[in-house]
Amino acid sequence: MEATFPECQKCTTGVLVPLSDYGRDGASIMYKAWVCTNPECGFNLRIDNGELSVGRTIGQSSK
C-alpha cells in the first residue's frame, strides 16, 4: 500500500510529510510535526506540549 501525502497549501510545489518523535517518558508520538518537502518553502506544523505551532524555524537538533 502506497502512502499519499497532502499538497502543501503554502507553496503548492511540495507535499507535507509527517515526522514522529518521542515524549518525555519515552513514549512514541506519531505525527508530532508535518513539514513541506520543498526546502525553499519551509512550511511546518508542530505540536509542543499540546499547543500547535505554525511556521517555526526548523533546525538541526543538538541532541
N, C-alpha and C positions, 0 to 999 in steps of 0.2 A: 504494500500500500504506500503510495507516494503522498507526502505531505505537501499541501499548498499553503502559502502564507499571504496575508493581505498586502495589497499595494500600499506604499507609503503615500499618505494623502498630502504631505508637505511638498515632496519633490516629484511624485508620480513616476520616478525612474527606478528607485529601489523597492525592495519589499521589506516588511517588518518581520524580523525573526526573533523568537523567544530566547531568553537567557535564564538559566536557573542558578541558584546559589544555595548556601547552607545557612541556617539560622544560628543564633547564639548557642542553642543547645545541641547543635549538630544535625538537626532535622533538615531534610531537603525541602527547599522552597521552589516549586515548579513555577516557571514563568514570572520570575521576580521583575524582569525587565523585558522590554521589546525595543529593538534598535533597527534603524534603517541600514540596509546593506550598501547604500550609496555613501562613500566616505565624504563626499562634498556636502551632503545633506546634514548628517549628524543628528537627525531627529531621534528622540528616545523617550520612552515612558518607563517609570520605575516606581516600585513600591518600597518605601522605607518606614518601618515601624507603623504600618497601617496608613501612611499618607502617600498620596500619589504625587510624584514629581514629574514635570514635563520639561524636556529640553535642557536638563542639567548637563554641564560639561562632562564628557566621557573621557576618562583617562586610565592609564595603567595602574593597577592596584600595587601598593607597596608590600602587600602580604605575600 
